[in-house]
Amino acid sequence: MSKKINKISASDFGNEAKATPENTFYFGQQNFKWMLIGLAFIVVGFLLMMGPDANTVDGKFDPNSWNDGIFSIRRIRIAPLFVVIGFAIEVYAILKRK
């Protein structure tokens, strides 16, 4: 019977530290592209939400007036949709493999 014995010397441990690991960075160029697209959707969504307040007339606060513009389709439906789509794209960009 022959026994195989692994002989390990102190110099072998130094070689392990010198081995260069592979590039293990998770995100690739496609991930960053999708992240920028998602960020653009989010920014556009928040820009679409901007506008005068409910009690603003010609840029000045007036407690006796009411601005129905805060309930516009753009501010209530379209802008939040853009923001949600942007966040969904961000999740996709994070989970996408190279």
C-alpha positions in Angstrom: 0.0 0.0 0.0 1.2 3.4 -0.9 0.1 6.5 0.9 0.1 9.7 -0.9 1.3 12.5 1.3 1.0 16.1 0.4 4.0 18.0 1.4 3.2 21.6 2.1 6.0 24.0 2.8 5.8 27.6 4.0 6.7 28.9 0.5 3.4 27.3 -0.8 1.3 29.6 1.3 3.0 32.7 -0.2 2.2 31.5 -3.7 -1.6 31.5 -2.9 -1.5 35.2 -1.9 0.4 36.0 -5.1 -2.3 34.4 -7.4 -4.2 37.1 -9.2 -8.0 36.7 -8.8 -10.3 37.1 -11.7 -12.1 40.4 -12.3 -15.2 39.6 -10.2 -17.0 43.0 -10.6 -20.6 42.2 -11.1 -21.8 45.1 -13.2 -20.9 45.4 -16.9 -21.4 48.1 -19.5 -24.9 47.0 -20.2 -25.9 47.3 -16.5 -24.7 50.9 -16.3 -26.5 51.7 -19.6 -29.8 50.4 -18.1 -29.1 52.2 -14.9 -28.8 55.5 -16.7 -32.0 54.8 -18.7 -33.8 54.1 -15.4 -32.4 57.3 -13.8 -33.6 59.3 -16.9 -37.1 57.9 -16.5 -37.1 58.8 -12.8 -35.9 62.4 -13.4 -38.4 62.9 -16.2 -41.2 61.6 -13.9 -40.3 64.1 -11.2 -40.0 66.9 -13.7 -43.5 66.1 -15.0 -44.8 66.3 -11.4 -43.6 69.9 -11.0 -45.9 72.8 -11.3 -47.8 75.4 -9.2 -49.3 74.6 -5.8 -53.0 74.2 -5.2 -53.2 77.8 -3.8 -50.8 79.5 -6.2 -51.9 82.1 -8.8 -49.3 83.6 -11.1 -46.5 82.4 -8.8 -47.9 84.0 -5.7 -49.6 82.3 -2.8 -53.3 83.2 -2.6 -55.4 81.3 0.1 -58.6 82.4 -1.6 -58.0 80.7 -4.9 -57.8 77.1 -6.0 -55.7 75.7 -8.8 -57.2 72.5 -10.4 -54.0 72.0 -12.2 -52.7 69.8 -9.4 -55.2 67.1 -10.5 -54.1 67.1 -14.2 -53.5 63.7 -16.0 -49.8 64.6 -16.4 -49.2 65.1 -12.6 -51.5 62.3 -11.3 -51.1 59.5 -13.8 -48.2 60.0 -16.3 -45.5 61.3 -14.0 -45.8 58.6 -11.3 -46.0 56.0 -14.1 -42.6 57.3 -15.4 -41.1 57.1 -11.9 -42.4 53.5 -11.3 -41.1 52.4 -14.7 -37.7 54.0 -13.9 -37.5 52.1 -10.6 -38.4 48.9 -12.4 -35.6 49.5 -14.9 -33.2 50.1 -12.1 -34.1 46.8 -10.5 -33.6 45.1 -13.9 -30.3 46.8 -14.3 -29.1 45.6 -10.9 -30.3 42.0 -11.4 -29.1 41.6 -15.0 -26.1 39.4 -15.4 -23.2 40.2 -17.6 
